Amino acid sequence: MSGNMGMEQLIPIVNKLQDAFTQLGVHMQLDLPQIAVVGGQSAGKSSVLENFVGRDFLPRGSGIVTRRPLILQLITSALEYGEFLHQKGQKYSNFDDIRKEIEAETDRATGSNKGISNVPINLRVYSPNVLNLTLIDLPGLTKVPIGDQPADIEAQIKAMIFTFIRKDNCLILAVTPANTDLANSDALKLAKEVDPGGLRTIGVITKLDLMDEGTDARDILENKLLPLRRGYIGVINRSQKDIDGKKDIRAALDAERKFFLSHPSYRHMGDRMGTPYLQRVLNQQLTNHIRDTLPGLRDKLQKQLLALEKDVDQYKHFRPDDPSIKTKAMLQMIQQLQSDFERTIEGSGSALVNTMELSGGAKINRLFHERFPFEIVKMEIDEKELRREIAFAIRNIHGIRVGLFTPDMAFEAIVKKQIARLKEPCLKCVDLVVTELCNVVRMCAEKMNRYPRLREETERIIATHIRQREQLCKEQIIMLVESELAYMNTNHEDFIGFANAQQNTESKVTTGRKVVNQGIRKGWMSIHNLGIMRGGSRDYWFVLTSESLSWYKDEEERDKKYMLPLDGLKLRDIEQGFMSKRHTFALFNPDGRNVYKDNKTLELSCETSDDVDSWKASFLRAGVYPEKAMEQSNGEEGTQETQASMDPQLERQVETIRNLVESYMGIVNKTCRDLVPKTIMLLIINNCKEFINGELLAHLYASGDQASMMEESPEEAQKREEMLRMYHACKESLNIIGDVSMATVSTPVPPPVKNDWRSGGGSGGSMGSMGGSLGGVGSSGGFDSSRFSPPSPAMNRSQPPAPTVAAGRAPPIIPPSGARPAPAIPNRPGGGMPPAPPAGRPGGGLPPPLIPSRPVPHIPPRPRP
């Protein structure tokens, strides 16, 4: 059997595109159109579909043969076979068996008495001679139910057809037999409803060889009668006798061609008739669709190519065995590490800056100025505990004697104990900074993933150096604390001295409260202990100043909910719940008074621990200090005994020492907050930068074989090969798209036609007769009158066949005859002038000017007056 030659020419184009996109791993969504045939019963729909495929496999017969939609999926494959969806795995290599299974499956669902069903039969045909297309064979339209068909058979079939032809990517073949009246064609009516512009509709006229003698469908095929935007194509299908006699499709196509070339009414347009031409038209529609899809595919490829070029640039001239390239790569990697490390620590406004979280230098800065001061404050002792220790120290120093003066040794003993407690937060700050510094090195070394041994060795060398510097820094900080312990500088300019301390014994010195109500921080937090009746936890916008904490409904700060004074408040952590993801702390009054309305505490929470630490540091600036761990080693009774037995003189001495300790520890804390970050910067961070910039490369060269260190990881080698392959495949695909664009041609969309023939309707039989009686001279008039009142295509012509053909060939050659409706001119005496009236002829609106436009010798005499 002969296949579809046009489709066979398209297959290599689609295959080349598919292969190129498969190499890229990109899905090529050509989404070729579906092709559905619509028409009445026995119009030849299945035969038209078969001719397009080039195989004989659909049921044939009289009456309603196609009683279920057949969705035929053509799939390109090396082998040729068919497979039904309801029989997965069973392959049909004989197309006669496919026809029998279609008939059997139809009977299983609808019975054998002409019943119909809208449940489709899905058939896949795999073949090397097809494109990936979907063809749809639909039941023919019928009006009178027979057999087991329902009463609303017409409405059911129309609804079934509409479900398929409404899709925008469906080409509609409106099939109409030539021996019926075209004006009553249901196929054209249905196509008009879903495709009013006519862009998807192609008219197909079948059974031209079965028309009555003396009649033809020439006006239809010339698109003069009921014109369509894409016109009509006539085909000759095999008869049932030909099919039963196993007439070959090639022989049938030859017979079809002879018919059109020999028929006097069709031979002037024989090259635009027949099944091969219908195949070419449909294949051209597929080509147009492919070409319309190519610009989008080209844009996708060009974007991918641009994205690949930057990464591929370093791989284009890469040779794994070239030592110079490896040395160059190592130097580039180290230089990149140096610049990345310095940019991360010192900060940069480049596009590579982290916009999601604090990292590098910003996080270390936060450790220096928020976390470290908070840790120092947490180490301070509680007021009651401090007074108790001072009282014990004074009494123990006096011993058995009664002291007349305040002993300075008590001051020194208490201060030394407080200074010794500073070691822990100072060393903890070093640990936190070293951890963050190691994270920075690890992040900057990620660009060395291509050479895993180089990255591993680099990280090891830098980490070893950081640990060495960490130990040195801790020793220096311990020495700093021990320096403070070694000598109490009571002559410091900021120290209040004994005289001032005694003057202030009667007044309680406030703990850092600002005189001016200064704004400190703003941000979102949740309040948790509002009560179930009040809605549970709720987010508010908080404003912290040096004197109060206020919260509002939103950041516009218009609707103030409450303002809480900070006098006497303390801060403590609350253990995080098992299912809770938020970090909570609370404000409370040490003396047990309510903080907020009826609540003893105000519980606040943030999403991250960093936010909580930042808020705690802000509360420290406002004078709200954390709760201290109360040492109860001596018990409540010992404390009460001390307070009860403390005489007024001892109480004044305790107050004096407390003021001195507070003043001197303020100086020490200020010194630590200043010197510890400076020591860390000097001994660790700056030294680490100098080491990376000056000594790292020498340590790498001294650590071992550079060739083995610069070996690519298998993953990186595969990534490089994959990237190069995709780059070349992308360029090849763009070249293929260019070749396809050059090798194929798009046909423009036909111009719109006058499609008001639906309402033109029923009158005008006399006009059609008049057009027929005009013979060759009035053939254009017959055409235009038919456009307004279409006659039956089976209408008998009044003139003999020979004169009709001779005269009928001339009108299509003359352009004016098809451009203006001639019969309308006699009815409008004042109408427009013909395009080329001969000289000397009078009258602007008379019909006679049409006659001189043809050679006079060819005008036949009128047969009747």
C-alpha positions in Angstrom: 0.0 0.0 0.0 1.1 3.5 -0.7 1.7 5.8 2.2 1.2 9.6 2.6 4.2 11.0 0.7 3.8 14.5 2.2 3.9 13.1 5.7 7.0 11.1 4.8 8.7 14.4 3.9 7.7 16.0 7.2 8.9 13.1 9.3 12.7 13.7 8.9 12.2 17.4 9.9 10.4 16.5 13.1 12.8 13.7 13.9 15.8 16.0 13.6 14.2 18.5 15.9 13.2 15.8 18.3 16.7 14.3 18.4 18.3 17.7 19.1 15.9 18.5 21.9 16.2 15.0 23.4 20.0 15.6 23.7 19.3 18.8 25.5 16.9 17.2 27.9 14.3 19.8 26.8 10.7 18.8 26.1 9.8 19.8 22.5 6.1 20.7 22.6 5.1 20.8 19.0 1.5 19.8 19.8 0.6 19.0 16.2 -3.1 19.6 15.3 -5.8 17.0 15.5 -7.7 16.2 12.3 -11.4 15.4 12.7 -13.8 14.5 9.9 -17.4 15.7 10.1 -20.3 14.9 7.8 -23.5 12.9 7.3 -23.9 9.2 7.1 -22.1 7.5 4.2 -20.4 10.7 3.2 -17.1 9.0 2.9 -15.5 10.3 6.1 -13.7 7.1 7.1 -12.3 6.8 3.5 -11.0 10.3 3.6 -9.3 9.6 6.9 -7.8 6.3 5.6 -6.5 8.1 2.5 -4.6 10.6 4.7 -3.0 7.7 6.7 -2.4 5.7 3.6 -3.7 2.4 5.2 -6.9 0.5 4.8 -8.1 -0.4 8.3 -11.5 1.3 9.1 -14.9 -0.5 8.8 -16.9 0.2 5.6 -20.5 -0.3 4.6 -23.9 1.4 4.1 -25.9 3.3 6.7 -24.3 4.2 10.0 -21.0 2.3 10.2 -19.0 4.5 12.6 -21.1 4.3 15.8 -18.4 5.3 18.3 -15.7 8.0 18.0 -12.4 6.5 17.0 -9.4 8.4 18.4 -6.4 7.3 16.3 -3.0 8.2 17.6 -0.2 7.9 15.1 3.2 7.4 16.8 6.5 7.3 15.0 8.2 3.9 15.6 10.7 1.6 13.9 8.1 -1.2 13.8 4.6 -1.0 12.3 1.7 -2.3 14.4 -1.5 -1.3 16.1 -2.5 -1.4 19.8 -5.9 -0.7 21.4 -6.2 1.0 24.8 -8.7 -1.7 25.9 -6.2 -4.4 25.0 -2.9 -3.1 26.3 0.0 -5.2 25.3 -1.7 -7.0 22.4 -0.1 -5.9 19.1 -1.9 -6.1 15.8 0.5 -6.3 12.8 -2.3 -7.1 10.3 -4.5 -4.1 9.6 -7.5 -6.3 8.7 -7.5 -7.6 12.2 -7.5 -4.0 13.4 -10.7 -3.4 11.4 -12.4 -6.5 12.8 -11.5 -5.5 16.4 -13.0 -2.0 15.8 -16.2 -3.6 14.6 -16.2 -6.1 17.5 -15.5 -3.4 20.2 -18.2 -1.2 18.7 -20.7 -4.0 19.0 -19.6 -4.8 22.5 -20.6 -1.3 23.7 -23.5 -0.5 21.4 -25.0 -3.8 20.4 -25.4 -5.0 16.8 -28.6 -3.1 16.1 -27.2 0.3 15.0 -26.9 1.7 18.6 -24.3 4.5 19.2 -22.1 5.4 22.1 -20.0 8.5 23.0 -17.3 6.3 24.6 -14.4 6.5 22.2 -12.2 3.7 20.9 -8.6 4.5 21.4 -6.2 3.0 18.8 -2.5 3.7 18.5 -0.8 2.9 15.3 3.0 2.7 15.4 4.8 3.1 12.1 8.0 4.6 10.7 5.8 6.4 8.0 3.7 8.6 10.3 4.0 11.7 12.4 2.8 12.0 16.0 -0.7 13.0 15.1 -4.2 12.4 16.4 -7.0 11.6 13.9 -10.6 11.4 14.9 -13.3 9.5 13.0 -16.7 10.6 14.2 -20.2 9.1 13.6 -22.2 10.5 10.8 -25.0 13.0 11.4 -28.5 11.4 11.2 -31.9 12.8 12.0 -34.2 9.7 12.1 -33.4 7.1 14.7 -33.3 3.4 13.6 -32.8 0.2 15.5 -31.7 0.8 19.1 -30.8 4.4 18.5 -32.4 6.9 21.0 -35.0 9.5 20.0 -32.6 12.4 20.4 -30.0 10.7 18.1 -29.2 14.0 16.3 -28.6 16.0 19.4 -26.4 13.3 20.9 -24.2 13.0 17.8 -23.9 16.8 17.5 -22.8 17.0 21.2 -20.3 14.2 20.6 -18.9 16.0 17.6 -18.6 19.4 19.4 -16.5 17.9 22.2 -13.8 17.3 19.6 -14.1 20.1 17.1 -14.3 22.9 19.6 -10.6 22.5 20.4 -8.5 25.3 18.8 -5.8 22.8 17.6 -8.4 20.6 15.7 -8.6 20.8 11.8 -12.1 20.2 10.6 -12.7 18.3 7.4 -16.3 19.1 6.5 -17.2 16.1 4.2 -20.2 16.5 1.9 -21.2 14.1 -0.9 -21.5 15.8 -4.3 -24.8 14.2 -5.0 -26.6 16.1 -2.2 -27.5 19.8 -1.8 -24.5 21.7 -0.3 -26.8 24.4 1.1 -28.2 21.8 3.5 -24.8 20.4 4.6 -24.8 19.8 8.3 -21.0 19.4 8.3 -20.6 23.0 7.1 -23.1 24.2 9.6 -21.4 22.6 12.5 -18.0 23.8 11.4 -19.4 27.4 11.1 -20.6 27.3 14.7 -17.1 26.5 16.2 -15.0 28.1 13.5 -16.8 31.2 12.3 -13.6 32.7 10.8 -13.1 29.6 8.7 -9.4 29.2 9.7 -9.7 25.6 10.7 -12.3 24.3 8.2 -11.5 22.6 4.8 -14.4 21.5 2.7 -14.1 18.0 1.1 -16.5 17.0 -1.7 -16.8 13.2 -2.2 -18.7 11.0 -4.7 -18.1 13.3 -7.6 -18.2 10.2 -9.8 -21.7 9.4 -8.7 -23.4 12.6 -9.8 -26.2 12.5 -12.4 -25.2 12.8 -15.9 -25.2 16.4 -17.1 -24.5 17.8 -13.7 -21.2 18.8 -11.9 -19.9 20.5 -8.8 -17.7 22.9 -10.6 -19.1 26.0 -8.9 -18.5 24.4 -5.5 -15.0 23.3 -6.2 -14.1 26.8 -7.6 -15.3 28.2 -4.2 -18.0 30.2 -5.9 -21.0 28.5 -4.3 -21.1 28.8 -0.5 -17.4 29.9 -0.4 -15.1 28.8 2.4 -11.9 30.6 3.4 -9.8 27.5 2.7 -12.0 26.3 -0.2 -13.1 22.9 -1.3 -11.2 19.8 -2.5 -12.8 17.1 -4.4 -11.8 13.4 -3.9 -12.9 10.1 -5.4 -13.0 7.3 -2.8 -13.0 3.6 -3.5 -16.5 2.1 -3.8 -17.6 -0.9 -1.7 -17.1 -3.0 -4.8 -13.5 -1.8 -5.1 -12.8 -2.5 -1.5 -14.4 -6.0 -1.7 -12.3 -6.6 -4.8 -9.1 -5.6 -2.9 -8.4 -2.7 -5.2 -5.0 -1.3 -4.5 -4.9 2.3 -3.1 -2.3 3.2 -5.7 -4.6 2.0 -8.5 -7.4 3.9 -6.9 -5.3 7.1 -6.8 -4.4 6.6 -10.5 -8.1 6.2 -11.4 -8.9 9.3 -9.3 -6.3 11.4 -11.2 -7.6 10.2 -14.6 -11.1 11.1 -13.6 -10.2 14.7 -12.8 -8.0 15.2 -15.8 -10.5 13.8 -18.2 -13.7 15.4 -16.9 -14.5 18.5 -18.9 -15.7 20.4 -15.8 -12.7 19.6 -13.6 -9.7 19.2 -15.8 -8.7 22.9 -15.6 -8.3 22.5 -11.8 -7.2 18.9 -11.8 -4.0 19.7 -10.0 -6.0 21.0 -7.1 -8.3 18.0 -6.8 -7.8 14.5 -5.4 -6.6 12.7 -2.4 -2.8 13.6 -3.0 -3.7 17.3 -3.0 -5.8 16.9 0.1 -2.8 15.3 1.7 -0.6 18.1 0.6 -3.0 20.7 2.0 -3.2 19.0 5.4 0.6 18.4 5.5 1.1 22.1 4.7 -1.1 22.9 7.7 1.2 20.7 9.8 4.2 22.5 8.4 2.7 25.9 9.1 2.1 24.8 12.7 5.6 23.6 13.1 7.0 26.8 11.7 4.7 28.9 14.0 6.1 26.9 17.0 9.8 27.4 16.0 10.1 31.0 17.2 9.1 30.0 20.8 11.5 27.0 20.7 14.3 29.3 19.3 13.8 31.8 22.2 14.0 28.9 24.7 17.2 27.6 23.2 18.8 31.1 23.0 18.1 31.7 26.7 19.6 28.4 27.5 22.6 29.0 25.3 23.2 32.4 27.0 23.0 30.8 30.4 25.5 28.1 29.4 28.0 30.3 27.7 29.3 31.8 30.9 29.9 28.4 32.5 31.2 26.8 29.4 33.7 29.5 28.7 36.2 28.0 31.2 35.7 24.6 29.7 36.1 25.3 26.0 39.9 25.0 26.0 40.2 22.7 29.0 42.6 19.8 28.7 42.8 17.6 31.8 46.4 16.5 31.2 47.9 19.9 30.8 49.8 20.9 34.0 49.9 24.5 33.2 46.1 24.6 33.1 46.0 22.9 36.5 48.5 25.4 38.0 46.6 28.3 36.6 43.4 26.8 38.0 44.9 26.5 41.4 46.1 30.1 41.4 42.7 31.3 40.3 41.0 29.3 43.0 43.2 30.7 45.7 42.8 34.3 44.4 39.0 33.8 44.4 39.1 32.4 47.9 41.1 35.5 49.1 38.7 38.0 47.5 35.6 36.1 48.7 37.0 35.8 52.3 37.9 39.5 52.5 34.6 40.6 50.9 32.6 38.4 53.4 34.4 39.8 56.4 34.8 43.4 55.4 31.4 43.6 53.7 30.6 44.4 50.1 27.8 45.9 48.0 28.2 43.4 45.2 25.3 41.4 43.8 26.7 38.3 45.7 25.7 39.7 49.0 23.5 37.5 51.2 20.0 38.8 51.4 18.5 36.0 53.5 20.5 36.1 56.8 23.4 37.7 58.6 26.8 36.0 57.8 30.5 36.7 57.9 31.5 40.1 59.2 27.9 41.2 60.0 27.4 38.2 62.3 30.7 38.8 64.0 29.8 42.4 64.5 26.6 41.3 66.1 28.5 39.0 68.4 30.8 41.8 69.5 28.2 44.4 70.2 25.0 42.5 71.2 25.8 39.0 72.3 29.0 39.7 74.2 27.7 42.6 76.3 24.6 40.5 77.1 26.8 37.6 78.3 28.7 40.0 80.5 25.6 41.4 82.1 24.3 37.9 82.7 27.4 37.2 84.8 26.7 40.1 87.2 25.5 39.1 90.7 22.1 39.9 92.1 21.8 42.9 94.5 20.8 40.9 97.5 23.6 38.3 96.9 26.1 41.1 96.5 25.1 42.8 99.8 25.3 39.4 101.6 28.8 38.7 100.3 30.0 42.2 101.2 28.6 41.8 104.8 30.3 38.5 105.2 33.6 39.9 103.8 33.6 42.9 106.2 32.8 40.8 109.2 35.4 38.2 108.4 38.1 40.8 107.8 37.3 42.4 111.2 37.3 39.1 112.8 36.9 39.2 116.6 37.5 43.0 116.6 34.8 45.6 116.1 35.7 47.6 113.0 35.6 51.3 113.2 36.4 51.9 109.5 35.3 50.4 106.3 38.0 47.9 105.3 39.3 48.3 101.7 40.3 44.6 101.7 36.6 43.8 101.5 36.3 45.9 98.4 39.3 44.1 96.8 38.0 40.7 97.7 34.6 41.3 96.1 36.0 43.0 93.0 38.4 40.2 92.3 35.6 37.7 92.6 33.6 39.7 90.1 36.5 40.1 87.7 37.3 36.4 87.7 33.7 35.7 86.5 34.4 37.7 83.3 36.6 34.9 81.9 33.7 32.8 80.9 31.8 35.3 78.6 35.1 36.5 77.1 36.2 33.0 76.2 32.7 32.2 74.9 32.9 35.2 72.6 36.2 33.8 71.2 34.5 30.4 70.5 31.5 32.0 68.8 33.8 34.1 66.5 36.0 31.1 65.6 32.9 29.1 64.7 31.6 31.8 62.4 35.0 32.3 60.9 35.2 28.5 60.1 31.7 28.8 58.5 33.0 31.7 56.3 36.0 29.7 55.2 33.8 26.7 54.3 31.4 28.9 52.4 34.1 30.6 50.4 35.8 27.2 49.6 32.6 25.9 48.0 33.8 27.2 44.6 36.6 24.6 44.9 34.2 21.7 44.6 35.5 21.0 41.2 38.8 19.9 42.9 37.7 18.1 46.2 41.3 17.3 47.3 42.3 21.0 46.9 39.3 22.1 48.9 39.9 19.6 51.6 43.5 20.6 51.9 42.7 24.3 51.9 40.1 24.0 54.6 42.4 21.8 56.7 45.3 24.3 56.5 43.2 27.4 57.3 41.3 25.6 60.1 44.6 24.5 61.7 45.9 28.1 61.6 42.6 29.4 63.1 42.8 26.9 65.9 46.4 28.0 66.7 45.4 31.6 66.7 42.3 30.8 68.8 44.5 29.3 71.5 46.8 32.3 71.4 43.9 34.7 71.6 42.4 32.9 74.6 45.7 33.1 76.4 45.9 36.8 75.7 42.3 37.4 77.0 43.0 35.4 80.1 46.1 37.5 80.6 43.9 40.6 80.1 41.6 39.4 82.9 44.5 38.5 85.1 45.9 41.9 84.5 42.7 43.4 85.9 43.1 41.0 88.9 46.7 41.9 89.5 46.2 45.6 90.3 43.2 47.6 91.4 43.6 51.0 90.0 41.5 53.0 92.5 43.0 56.2 91.0 41.1 55.7 87.7 39.5 58.9 86.6 36.1 57.3 86.4 36.3 55.7 89.8 34.1 57.4 92.4 36.5 56.8 95.4 35.7 56.4 99.1 34.5 59.9 99.7 31.9 59.9 97.0 30.8 56.3 97.9 30.1 57.3 101.5 28.1 60.4 100.4 25.9 58.1 98.3 25.3 55.5 101.0 21.8 57.0 101.7 20.8 57.0 98.1 20.3 54.1 95.8 22.2 54.5 92.6 20.1 53.7 89.5 21.5 51.0 87.2 22.2 52.9 84.0 18.7 54.5 83.5 18.8 57.3 80.9 17.5 60.7 81.8 16.2 61.3 78.3 13.5 59.0 77.0 15.6 57.7 74.1 14.2 55.4 71.4 16.2 52.1 71.3 14.4 49.5 69.1 11.3 48.8 67.0 10.0 45.5 65.7 7.4 42.7 65.7 7.0 40.3 68.7 4.2 38.1 69.9 2.5 38.4 73.3 1.6 34.9 74.6 -0.2 35.2 77.9 -3.2 37.3 76.8 -5.6 34.5 77.8 -7.7 32.2 75.7 -10.7 34.5 75.9 -8.6 37.3 74.5 -7.4 35.3 71.5 -4.2 33.7 72.8 -0.9 34.8 71.3 -1.0 37.8 69.0 1.6 39.8 67.0 2.1 43.4 67.8 4.5 46.2 66.8 6.8 47.0 69.8 8.6 50.3 70.4 11.3 50.1 73.1 12.6 53.3 74.7 14.9 53.9 77.7 11.8 54.4 79.9 9.0 52.3 78.5 7.8 49.5 76.2 4.8 50.3 74.0 3.0 48.1 71.5 0.7 48.9 68.6 -1.6 47.1 66.2 0.8 47.7 63.3 3.9 49.5 62.3 2.0 52.7 61.5 2.0 53.3 65.3 -1.5 54.8 65.3 -3.5 52.4 67.5 -1.5 52.1 70.8 -2.5 49.1 72.8 -0.5 49.7 76.0 2.6 51.4 77.4 4.6 49.5 80.0 7.1 51.4 82.3 10.4 49.6 82.7 11.1 50.7 86.3 12.2 47.7 88.4 11.5 45.1 85.6 13.7 42.1 85.1 14.1 39.6 82.2 14.2 35.8 82.2 14.1 33.0 79.7 11.2 30.6 79.3 11.8 27.1 78.2 10.7 26.4 74.7 7.7 24.1 74.3 8.0 20.7 72.7 5.9 21.6 69.6 6.7 25.4 69.6 9.0 26.8 67.0 9.2 30.3 68.7 11.7 31.4 71.3 10.2 33.0 74.3 11.3 35.3 77.2 9.4 37.2 79.9 9.4 40.5 81.7 8.5 40.4 85.5 8.7 42.3 88.7 11.1 40.8 91.3 8.8 41.9 94.1 5.9 39.9 92.6 3.7 42.9 91.5 1.6 42.6 88.3 3.4 43.7 85.2 0.5 43.9 82.7 -3.0 44.2 83.9 -3.7 41.0 85.9 -0.6 39.2 84.7 2.5 38.7 86.8 4.7 38.3 83.7 4.6 39.6 80.1 5.7 36.7 77.8 7.2 37.8 74.5 8.4 35.6 71.6 10.3 35.9 68.3 10.7 33.5 65.4 14.5 33.0 65.8 17.0 32.8 68.6 19.0 35.6 67.0 16.0 38.0 67.2 15.6 37.1 70.9 19.2 37.8 71.6 19.0 41.1 69.8 15.9 42.1 71.8 17.6 41.1 75.1 20.6 43.3 74.2 18.2 46.2 73.5 16.5 45.6 76.9 20.0 45.8 78.5 20.5 49.3 77.0 17.1 50.2 78.5 18.3 49.0 81.9 16.2 45.8 82.1 18.7 43.1 83.2 18.2 39.3 83.2 17.3 37.4 86.3 20.3 36.1 88.2 20.8 32.5 89.5 20.3 32.9 93.2 22.9 30.9 95.2 21.2 29.5 98.2 24.2 27.7 99.7 23.8 29.5 103.0 20.0 29.1 102.9 17.2 31.6 103.6 17.9 31.4 107.3 21.5 32.6 107.0 20.4 35.5 104.9 17.7 36.5 107.3 20.1 36.1 110.2 22.7 38.4 108.5 20.1 41.0 107.8 18.6 40.8 111.2 22.0 41.1 113.0 23.4 43.8 110.7 23.8 46.9 112.7 23.6 50.5 111.2 27.3 50.9 111.1 27.8 47.6 109.2 24.9 48.6 106.8 26.6 51.9 106.0 29.9 50.0 105.3 28.1 47.5 103.1 26.5 50.3 101.1 29.9 52.0 100.7 31.6 48.9 99.5 28.7 48.2 97.1 29.0 51.6 95.5 32.7 51.2 95.1 32.3 47.7 93.6 29.7 48.9 91.2 31.8 51.8 90.1 35.0 49.8 89.6 33.2 46.9 87.8 31.7 49.4 85.5 35.2 50.4 84.5 36.4 46.8 84.1 33.3 45.8 82.1 33.8 48.8 79.8 37.4 47.9 79.3 36.5 44.2 78.5 33.8 45.2 76.0 36.4 47.4 74.3 39.5 45.2 74.4 38.1 41.7 73.8 36.8 42.4 70.3 40.0 44.3 69.5 42.1 41.3 70.7 40.0 38.9 68.6 40.3 41.1 65.5 44.1 41.4 65.9 45.0 37.9 66.8 42.4 35.9 64.8 40.5 37.7 62.1 43.1 40.0 60.7 45.9 37.4 61.1 43.7 34.9 59.2 43.3 37.3 56.3 47.0 37.9 56.2 47.6 34.1 56.3 45.2 33.4 53.4 46.7 36.3 51.3 50.3 35.6 52.0 51.0 32.0 53.2 48.2 29.7 52.1 49.7 29.1 48.7 53.1 28.2 50.1 51.5 25.7 52.5 49.6 24.1 49.7 52.7 23.7 47.6 54.5 22.2 50.6 51.7 19.8 51.5 52.1 17.3 48.7 51.8 16.5 45.0 50.0 19.3 43.2 49.0 17.0 40.3 47.0 14.7 42.6 45.6 17.7 44.5 44.2 19.2 41.2 42.4 16.0 40.1 38.8 16.7 39.1 36.1 14.9 41.0 34.1 12.4 39.0 31.0 14.5 39.5 32.7 17.6 38.2 34.2 15.8 35.2 30.7 14.5 34.4 29.2 18.0 34.9 31.8 19.5 32.6 31.2 16.9 29.8 27.4 17.3 30.3 27.6 21.1 30.1 29.8 21.0 26.9 27.5 18.4 25.4 24.4 20.6 26.1 26.2 23.6 24.8 27.0 22.0 21.5 23.6 20.4 21.3 22.0 23.7 21.9 23.9 25.3 19.1 23.1 22.3 16.8 19.4 22.7 17.6 19.5 26.3 16.7 21.1 25.4 13.4 18.5 22.7 12.8 15.7 25.2 13.5 17.4 27.6 11.0 17.6 24.7 8.4 13.9 23.8 9.0 13.0 27.5 8.5 14.9 27.5 5.2 13.7 24.1 4.0 10.0 24.7 4.6 7.6 27.3 3.4 4.6 28.7 5.3 1.5 29.4 3.3 -0.4 32.6 4.2 -3.8 32.3 5.6 -6.4 32.7 2.9 -8.3 36.1 2.9 -11.8 36.1 4.4 -14.6 35.3 2.1 -18.2 36.6 2.1 -19.8 34.1 4.4 -23.3 35.5 4.7 -24.7 32.7 2.6 -26.3 31.2 5.7 -28.8 34.0 5.8 -29.0 34.3 2.0 -31.4 31.5 1.9 -34.1 30.1 0.0 -35.3 32.4 -2.8 -33.7 32.9 -6.1 -34.2 29.7 -8.0 -35.1 31.8 -11.0 -31.8 33.7 -10.5 -29.9 30.4 -10.6 -31.8 29.4 -13.7 -31.0 32.7 -15.2 -27.3 32.3 -14.4 -27.4 28.8 -16.1 -29.2 30.1 -19.1 -26.6 32.8 -19.8 -24.2 30.1 -20.8 -20.5 31.2 -21.2 -21.3 34.9 -21.3 -23.3 34.8 -18.1 -21.3 32.3 -16.1 -20.0 35.0 -13.8 -23.6 36.2 -13.4 -24.6 32.7 -12.6 -21.8 32.5 -9.9 -22.8 35.7 -8.2 -26.5 35.0 -8.2 -25.7 31.6 -6.7 -23.9 33.3 -3.8 -27.1 35.0 -2.8 -29.4 32.1 -3.5 -27.5 28.8 -3.7 -28.9 26.2 -6.0 -28.4 22.5 -5.6 -25.1 21.1 -6.9 -27.1 18.4 -8.7 -28.9 21.0 -10.7 -29.2 20.2 -14.4 -27.5 22.6 -16.7 -29.6 23.8 -19.7 -26.8 24.1 -22.3 -25.1 21.1 -24.0 -21.9 19.9 -22.4 -19.5 20.9 -25.1 -20.4 24.6 -25.3 -20.6 24.8 -21.5 -17.0 23.6 -21.2 -15.7 25.8 -24.0 -17.4 28.8 -22.7 -16.9 27.9 -19.1 -13.1 27.9 -19.3 -13.0 31.6 -20.2 -14.6 33.2 -17.2 -12.0 32.3 -14.6 -9.3 33.9 -16.8 -11.0 37.3 -16.7 -10.4 38.9 -13.3 -13.4 41.3 -13.2 -15.8 38.4 -13.6 -15.0 37.0 -10.2 -14.6 40.3 -8.4 -18.1 41.9 -8.8 -21.6 40.4 -8.6 -22.9 41.0 -12.1 -26.6 40.2 -11.5 -26.9 43.1 -9.0 -26.1 45.7 -11.7 -29.3 45.7 -13.7 -31.3 46.3 -10.5 -29.3 49.5 -9.8 -29.5 51.8 -12.8 -27.4 54.4 -11.0 -24.7 52.0 -9.9 -21.0 52.1 -10.4 -19.2 51.9 -13.7 -17.6 48.6 -14.8 -13.8 48.5 -14.4 -12.9 48.7 -18.1 -15.7 49.9 -20.3 -14.9 50.1 -24.0 -14.7 53.5 -25.7 -17.8 54.8 -27.3 -20.3 52.7 -25.4 -22.9 54.9 -23.7 -24.4 54.4 -20.3 -22.7 54.0 -17.0 -25.1 51.6 -15.3 -26.3 49.3 -18.1 -25.5 45.5 -18.3 -24.1 45.6 -21.9 -20.6 46.8 -20.8 -19.9 43.3 -19.5 -20.0 41.8 -23.0 -17.1 43.7 -24.7 -14.7 42.5 -22.0 -14.5 39.2 -23.9 -13.4 38.6 -27.5 -16.4 39.0 -29.8 -15.8 35.8 -31.8 -16.1 33.6 -28.7 -19.6 34.9 -27.7 -22.1 32.0 -28.5 -25.6 32.8 -29.7 -28.3 32.5 -27.1 -30.3 29.2 -27.5 -33.6 30.8 -26.5 -34.9 34.3 -26.3 
